[in-house]
């Protein structure tokens, strides 16, 4: 359902989050953009202070939050719903505020973080990133995204030269 919603989207994909989830959201937006799905990152807190002006009813919004219960979501989610966007949650809690307000929930097991304290968002951040990359990969396949199209968004660096330089 998430892939179909993004594939059928007439607008752009907006990816949001806070903290480490926000960092992952930036990377997911970057990967989507470079693989043929126009997207960008909006900080969940800043959205409530004017950045919601970037969001339009034709957009799809992906919100990444391990707990799905952050205070910033209390303002963001009703505002997004009032705009009529399709909302995808990437979260460890299907019963969270985020999940309850989303059209599709991509849930993961967030019960164990790596590291001696088991507190830092290590495993949850990695799994969130993987889910975002799975979406991008599925969309590339569904659209028949080609190496030539990829080269247009990656003209620089070794990868760009390898795809574009002809001898």
RAMO-V454138 format. One record per residue. N is the residue number from 1. RES is the residue in one letter. SS is DSSP state (h for helix, s for strand, l for the rest). PHI is phi in degrees with one decimal (none if undefined). D_LAST is the distance of its C-alpha to the last C-alpha in Angstrom with 2 decimals. Layout:
BEGIN
n/res/ss/phi/d_last
N/RES/SS/PHI/D_LAST
N/RES/SS/PHI/D_LAST
END
This chain:
BEGIN
n/res/ss/phi/d_last
1/X/l/none/43.33
2/X/h/-65.5/41.23
3/X/h/-63.4/37.95
4/X/h/-61.1/39.62
5/X/h/-60.8/41.02
6/X/h/-69.5/37.70
7/X/h/-59.5/35.91
8/X/h/-85.6/38.68
9/X/l/-61.7/38.92
10/X/l/-90.7/38.93
11/X/l/-106.7/38.62
12/X/l/-118.4/36.77
13/X/s/-103.8/37.20
14/X/s/-111.4/39.09
15/X/s/-115.1/39.26
16/X/s/-138.7/42.19
17/X/s/175.3/44.01
18/X/l/-133.5/45.82
19/X/l/66.3/45.47
20/X/h/-63.5/43.17
21/X/h/-62.4/42.90
22/X/h/-65.6/41.73
23/X/h/-63.4/38.97
24/X/h/-65.4/37.90
25/X/h/-60.0/38.20
26/X/h/-60.4/35.78
27/X/h/-67.5/33.17
28/X/h/-62.6/33.82
29/X/h/-60.4/33.50
30/X/h/-63.9/30.17
31/X/h/-64.8/28.85
32/X/h/-58.9/30.24
33/X/h/-60.1/28.71
34/X/h/-75.8/25.17
35/X/l/-115.1/25.50
36/X/l/99.2/26.77
37/X/l/-118.0/30.44
38/X/l/-55.5/31.49
39/X/s/-153.8/33.80
40/X/s/-156.4/35.28
41/X/s/-97.5/37.81
42/X/s/-129.2/41.43
43/X/s/-65.3/43.79
44/X/h/-59.9/46.77
45/X/h/-74.0/49.33
46/X/h/-64.9/47.78
47/X/h/-57.5/47.71
48/X/l/-77.5/51.48
49/X/l/-122.1/51.43
50/X/l/117.1/49.56
51/X/h/-73.1/46.10
52/X/h/-63.4/47.38
53/X/h/-63.1/46.76
54/X/h/-80.8/43.08
55/X/l/-97.4/44.10
56/X/l/-125.6/44.75
57/X/l/-56.7/46.41
58/X/l/-81.5/43.22
59/X/l/-84.9/41.54
60/X/s/-111.9/41.47
61/X/s/-116.5/42.46
62/X/s/-108.4/41.75
63/X/s/-112.7/44.17
64/X/s/-107.4/43.72
65/X/l/-160.3/46.93
66/X/l/-56.9/48.19
67/X/l/-80.4/51.82
68/X/l/68.2/51.44
69/X/l/-125.0/54.59
70/X/l/-59.2/53.55
71/X/h/-56.3/55.71
72/X/h/-63.2/52.79
73/X/h/-74.3/52.49
74/X/h/-63.5/56.08
75/X/h/-92.2/55.13
76/X/h/-66.7/51.55
77/X/h/-63.8/52.04
78/X/h/-61.2/54.91
79/X/h/-65.4/53.06
80/X/h/-64.7/49.94
81/X/h/-63.2/52.18
82/X/h/-67.1/53.97
83/X/h/-78.6/50.67
84/X/l/84.9/50.18
85/X/l/-73.6/46.81
86/X/s/-86.3/45.85
87/X/s/-113.9/46.15
88/X/s/-113.2/44.44
89/X/s/-103.1/45.86
90/X/s/-114.6/44.21
91/X/s/-153.5/47.29
92/X/l/-95.5/49.34
93/X/l/-136.6/52.46
94/X/l/-66.0/53.05
95/X/l/-94.8/56.43
96/X/l/-72.5/55.10
97/X/h/-57.7/55.53
98/X/h/-60.3/51.79
99/X/h/-61.4/51.82
100/X/h/-64.5/54.97
101/X/l/-102.5/53.40
102/X/l/-105.0/50.06
103/X/l/-76.4/49.14
104/X/s/-136.0/47.10
105/X/s/-119.2/47.46
106/X/s/-101.4/44.87
107/X/s/-97.0/47.25
108/X/l/-131.6/46.53
109/X/l/-79.9/48.91
110/X/l/-106.0/49.26
111/X/l/-77.4/52.28
112/X/l/-133.6/50.71
113/X/l/-97.2/48.58
114/X/l/-70.9/47.14
115/X/l/106.0/48.63
116/X/l/-64.2/52.10
117/X/l/-92.5/53.62
118/X/l/66.7/51.89
119/X/l/-112.0/51.79
120/X/l/-62.8/48.40
121/X/l/-71.4/46.15
122/X/l/-92.9/43.83
123/X/h/-64.5/43.88
124/X/h/-63.3/44.49
125/X/h/-66.2/41.57
126/X/h/-63.8/39.24
127/X/h/-65.0/40.56
128/X/h/-61.2/40.31
129/X/h/-64.1/36.65
130/X/h/-60.2/36.04
131/X/h/-61.4/37.90
132/X/h/-62.2/35.83
133/X/h/-70.9/32.57
134/X/h/-63.6/34.07
135/X/h/-59.0/34.76
136/X/h/-61.1/31.19
137/X/h/-65.2/29.85
138/X/h/-63.8/32.42
139/X/h/-67.6/31.57
140/X/h/-58.8/27.84
141/X/h/-64.4/28.86
142/X/h/-62.6/31.52
143/X/h/-86.1/29.27
144/X/l/67.9/26.42
145/X/l/-60.3/24.14
146/X/l/-103.9/20.48
147/X/h/-61.5/17.39
148/X/h/-65.7/16.25
149/X/h/-65.8/19.63
150/X/h/-61.8/19.40
151/X/h/-62.1/16.16
152/X/h/-65.5/18.21
153/X/h/-95.7/20.82
154/X/l/-132.9/18.65
155/X/l/-73.6/16.17
156/X/l/-98.6/17.13
157/X/h/72.4/17.06
158/X/h/-60.9/15.10
159/X/h/-61.4/15.59
160/X/h/-62.1/14.33
161/X/h/-62.8/11.08
162/X/h/-62.6/10.62
163/X/h/-85.6/11.48
164/X/h/-112.8/9.88
165/X/l/-80.4/6.61
166/X/l/-111.3/3.80
167/X/l/-107.9/0.00
END
